[in-house]
Amino acid sequence: MRKGRYVVVVAVAVALLLAGTQSAWALDRFLIGARGAGMAGANVACVNDTTAQYYNPAAFGFMVEERKKDTDPGNFAWDTNMGLGYRVHENLGKLLDDLSKIDITELGANDIQNETDLQNLTKAAEFISRLDDKGNAISVDGNAGTGVRINNFAIGVRAMYQASARVATVDIANLGIGVNIAGLNTDINAVTLTGDDGLTSLFTGAQVTQLTTAGLNAASIQQLDFAARQAGVSSGSTELQQAVDMLGSVATATASATGGEIENNTTSAVLEGFGVYEIPISYGRALNEHVSIGGNLKIMKGKVYGTEMIVFKNDSGDIMKEADENYKETTTFGLDLGVMAKYGKFSYGLVGRNLNSPKFDGPTVNARVFNDVTIDPQVTAGVAYLPWNGLVLECDYDLTKSETGLPGYDTKNLSLGVEWMLMRILSLRGGMYDNMEESDIGWVYTAGVGINLPWVSLEVAGAMSSDKSDYDGDSIPEESRVTAQLSIGF
């Protein structure tokens, strides 16, 4: 069996799986519409189009009262918008990038043949054993919708979807690294390492004992110690212990009459997704020139997706097909309420979404029960400052946190946005937001532009995190998204 090659096969298979299935579920805060997205989602106190169905339906009340002002949105409006985004969580991007750098062409044709093979074995041991660390995942989200407003009434059709992929379990024993412990020791000892000092200075006494118990002899352990040092593994690190655990499991499997073969590998990936389709019916009413209230009654159809697949028994195409087929659908309703107040140059907003906590049943797939999805109420407050006509500055803050499909990963955003309208034709937007509940992704910066023609406007927006992740040799933002919108109003 080609030992070193199968170590890389594990890495490549897992990388291809995740790259081909960037999906997961969670209903946290979305950036709906290009104006809101360009302003980092800070729209609760200043929204002025049909995306008020999401940001704050109380705005519909003021849209009637302001017909004759310069900011008048008119009696009729229609818009359609869509957005896409992704997040790379924790260290997954770097791990996949590091795994991709293990060159399969430099491995010997049979077993462990040279110094590079042994170094790759120790590096792969560390990288693979960390793939299922808590929080390592890739997630994507998308939204699309259209809405029609007549005076202070609106009706829309909106869809929001989030999905994630993560490695659930890593089988570090069945990697095809030979079937004979004596042969494994022989192969490791036969490699000549440049500058070998003959010492075992990286592994602790307990780690040496662990490897010895697994069947490796003293010479093999010394070789692995030096190869790990060459690979840059740090003494006393969690990564070193993870590498020792994997090497010990490999050695134990090769010493067994069964196990060790790649065909027995049980490395698995879990894909989870949640999509909700809404038909919101909205109404806003201004109580006076300062205060407006509004709400949405929504028909909601949700699909909870889930599947767990053995990596080495399915290719990524099969996994995506099965994930798309395994879901459970639930139809229910939702309730949103909002309030907006305007005094002088300030506007204030407060919105509560899904106040009735709509619930959607999870599927059971291959004896694995996937959790039901309950959309907990989301409450967001915002304040906007309009120093002069055409300039808006807003700050929004989520008063509640939103759980997501990644275990232990929550969202609670602080959003800052600005809009500057030039001669009523060109709108420039910018902003930044940060998830105050997690530290894996830092500030995300947004920008957008709108072209406003008579009765028609076209708007686009994008977002990019300041933190970067390495993948396939390139540095990419850990979070990024894009949004576009077409609107008609008169």
C-alpha positions, 0 to 999 in steps of 0.5 A, a space after each residue: 500500500 502506498 502509505 504517504 500517498 494515502 495520507 494526501 488522498 485524505 487531505 485532497 478528498 476532504 478539501 474537495 468535499 468542502 470546496 464543493 459543498 460550501 453550505 449550512 443553515 442558520 437564520 441570523 441577520 441578513 443584508 437585504 437590498 442594495 441600499 441596506 447592504 451598502 450601509 452595512 445593514 444599518 437601515 432600521 431608522 432610515 429605510 425608504 423602500 420596500 425592503 422595509 418589510 425586513 428592516 422596519 415596516 413602520 417606515 411604510 406609515 411615513 412614506 404616505 406622510 412624506 409624499 410632498 417632500 423632497 424625500 417623497 418615495 411616491 404612491 407606488 413602488 416595486 423592487 427586486 433584489 438578491 444577495 450572496 455571501 460566504 464565511 470561512 470560520 476559524 482556521 479551516 481555510 488555512 488548514 485546507 491551504 496547508 493540506 493543498 501544499 503537500 505535493 503528491 508528486 514528491 511522494 515515493 511510488 511505494 510507501 515512505 521512500 524519502 525525507 520529503 515523504 516523512 515530512 509530509 506524513 508528520 505535517 499531514 498528521 497535524 493538519 488532518 487531525 485538526 480538521 474537525 476542531 470546533 468552529 472549523 466550517 465554511 458557510 454560505 447564505 443567499 437572499 432574494 425577494 421582490 415587493 410592491 408598495 401601494 401607499 402604506 401597504 405592501 406585499 412581497 415574496 422573499 427567500 432567505 437561505 443559509 447553509 454550512 459544511 463541516 467535518 464531523 469526524 476524522 478517521 485518523 487510523 484508516 489511512 492506508 499507511 501499510 498493514 504491517 507494523 514491522 514494515 512501517 518501522 522499517 520504512 521510517 527508519 530507512 529514510 535518511 534525514 538531512 542534519 539528523 541530530 539523533 535526538 528525541 527533543 520535541 516529543 514529551 516522555 508521555 508522547 514517546 510512551 504513547 507512540 511506543 505503545 502503539 508499536 513504533 520503535 525508538 528509532 522510528 520515534 526519533 525519525 518522526 521527532 526530527 521530521 516534525 521539527 523540520 516541518 515546523 511543529 511547535 513543542 508543547 503545542 496542541 497541534 503536536 499532541 494532535 499529530 502524535 494522536 494521529 501517528 499513534 492511531 496509524 501505527 495501531 491500525 497497521 499492527 492490527 489484522 484488520 483496519 488501516 485500509 483506506 476502504 475502511 476510512 469513516 471520515 464524515 462530513 455533515 451538511 446542514 441547511 435551512 431555507 425559508 420562503 415568506 409572503 409578508 403582508 405589511 402595513 404602516 400607520 403614522 400616528 402623528 408627524 413624529 411616530 409611526 408603527 407597522 407590522 408584517 403578517 407572514 406566511 412562511 414555508 421552511 425547509 430544513 436540510 441535512 445529511 451526513 456522508 462518508 467521504 471515501 464512499 461518495 464524491 462531492 456530486 453525490 453528496 450535494 445531490 443527497 443533501 438537496 434531496 434530504 429535507 423536511 418542509 413545514 408551513 407556518 406563519 410569522 409576525 414582525 412589528 416595528 416602530 419609527 420616530 422622527 424628531 428634528 434631524 434624528 430618526 429612531 427605529 426599533 423592530 422585532 422579527 419573528 416574534 412568535 418564534 416560528 418552528 420548522 421540523 428537522 429531517 431524519 436521514 440514515 438514522 441521524 436526527 437533525 435538529 428542528 429549527 426555531 427562529 427566535 425573535 430578533 430585535 434591532 434598534 437604530 438611530 439615524 442622523 440627517 444633518 442635511 438633505 441627502 446625507 444619512 448617518 446611522 448606527 444599528 445594534 442587535 439587542 438579541 443574539 441569533 443562534 446559527 447552524 454551527 454549534 456554539 456560533 452566534 451572531 449579534 451585529 453592530 452596524 454603522 452606515 452612511 449614505 450621500 446623495 449627489 444631485 438626486 442622481 448618484 447615491 454613494 454608500 459605505 459602512 462597517 459591521 462586526 459580530 459582537 458575539 464571535 471573534 473569528 471574523 473581524 470588522 466587515 466593510 461595505 460599499 455601494 452605489 445607486 444610479 437614480 433615474 426618473 422612476 427607475 434606480 439600479 443599485 449594487 453593494 459589496 462587503 469584505 472582511 478585514 481578516 483574510 484566510 489562505 486558500 489554494 495559495 491565495 489570500 481571500 476575505 474570511 467574509 464577503 458578499 454582494 447585493 444588487 437591486 432594481 427599483 421602480 417608483 412613482 
